[in-house]
């Protein structure tokens, strides 16, 4: 990352007015960009495996019905399989996001572990909340220090709760909300 990818991105995207701000500073390899790439690599197998199982769970009659009326393979996937599996694929993406949010050690090792001033550049070292808790918990020797770490844990818990609530609302919306479900004995 330090010797090839980051300098190439900095050279290609650095001169662009808004996007160039994301690639300012020296390319040191242990930064937010590397942490993001590692997380993307880590969550991709989870999302792909769950999505594959969901797509395989689509009833064969769904596929065969589209093929029987003369649809191409792509049309069958686009109009019969993906709409049927849409909520499961969204759930797989949210499961991957949850795994990325909860990841501590892999990101801690590559993000740089520096709690300097927050900048807009992806090439600066950073510090995640989970790694702050993991690294500083044993060093909390005063009540104020311990309370600060507990508050960071509380903020992380609140972020996780908000992500879960948003995920449930998103999946509920993708599934169609209340349409077609029984509501107090009356079909909507």
N, C-alpha and C positions, 0 to 999 in steps of 0.2 A: 504494500500500500504506500509506504513512504517513498520508495524509489521509482515506482512506475505509475500507479493509478492516480494518486493524489496530485503529483506534478502535471500529469496530462490533463486532469480535470481543471486544475488551476489555470493552465495555459489556455484551454479551450473555452472555459466558462468564466474565467476571471474578468475579461474585458466587458462582458455583458453588464449593463447598468445595475439591474436589481439582483440578478442571480449571482453576479460576481462577488457580492458581499458575503455570500455563503462560503466562499473559498478564499478568504483573506488569511494572511499569516503563513508561517512556515509549515510545510508538510512534514510532520514529525512521525506519523504512523500510529501513534497512540492518541486517538482523538475521537470526537463524536461520530465522524463519518465512518471510521473503522468499526466502532461499536454498532452502528446501524447496519452495516454490511454483515457483520457477524450475526446479529439478531435475525436479519432477513434469511440468511442461510440456515439458521437454526429452526425457524418456524415454518419454512417452506415444506419440509417433509410432513409435518403434522397437518397442515392445511391440505396438501395434496392427497394424503392417505384418507383423511376423513371425507374429502370431496369425492374421491374415487369410489369409496364405499357407498356414499349417498347416491351417486349417479348409477352405480350397479344395482341399487335397490329400487330404481324406477321400474314399475311393472312392465314386463315384456309386451303386454297388450297395448301399452301407451306407445311404444316404438312401432310395433307391428301395424297398429291402426294408421299411423301416418305413412308408413311405407306402402300400405295397401291402397291408399288413395293417390299414390304416385309421387310422394314427396322424395326429394333427394336425401342423402344421408345428412348433409348439413342442415337442411330444412327440418328434418326430424329432430335433430339435436336442438336446434334453435327454438322450435315451436312446441315440441312435446316433452323433451327430456329436461332442458334447463328450467322451464317454468315449474315443472313438477319438483325439481330438486333445489330450487332457488333458496328456500329458507334453510335447508341443510347446508348449502354452500356458504351462506352468510354466517351460519353458526360455526362452520369450520374456520372462517376468517376471524371471527371473534375469539374462538378458542386459541388460535395462533397469536392474536393480540394479547390475550390474557397470559399466555406463556411468555411472550416478550416482556410484558410489564413485570412479571414475577421473576424474571431472570436476574440473578445477582452476580455470580462469580465469573461467568464468561465475559460479561460486559465490564466488570470491575478490572479484569486483567488487561483489556484492550482499550479502555476509554481514557486512560491516563491518570485517573485518580487525583485530579487537581481541582481544588475548590477556589480557583481564582475568580476574577470578575467574569460575569456572564457576558458573552459576546454573541453576535449573530453568525459567527463563522463556524462551519462544521469541522474546520481543521484545528480547533483549539481543544485541549484536554478538558474533560468534564468529570462530573461526579454524580452518580444516580442516587436517589433516595435509599434504595435497597443497599447499595454498596456503602453509603454513609453509615447506615445502621450496622452493617456487618463489620466494617472496619473500626468504628469508634465505640462500639458497645462496651468492650472490655476496658477502654480508656476512660470511661465516664466515672470519675472519682468524686465529683461534687454533685450535690443534689440538682443544681441548675443545669449542669452538663447532662446528667441522666434525664432530666425533664425535657431538655431540648431533643434528645434522641427519641424519647417516647412520643413527643409531638411530631417528629418527622415520621415515625411509624403510624401515628394517627392520620396524618395527611395522606400517607401511602394507602392506608385502609380506606379512607374516604374516596380517593381516586379510584381504587378498585371497585368500591361500591357503585360509584357513578358509572364506571364503564360497564358493570354488570347490568345496571338499570337501563342504560342506553341500549345495550345488546338485547335485552329482553324486549324493549319497545320496538327495536328495529326488526327483530324476528317476528314479533306479533304483527307489525305493519306489513312485512313481506308476505306473511301467511294470509293476509286479507282482513285482519281485524276481526270484526264480529260477523262479517258477511257469511251466510251459509251455516251459521252455528245456531243452536237452540238458545234462546234467551227467555228464561222464565216460561218455558213451555210453548212459546210462540216463535216460529221461524222468522228470521229477519231476512 
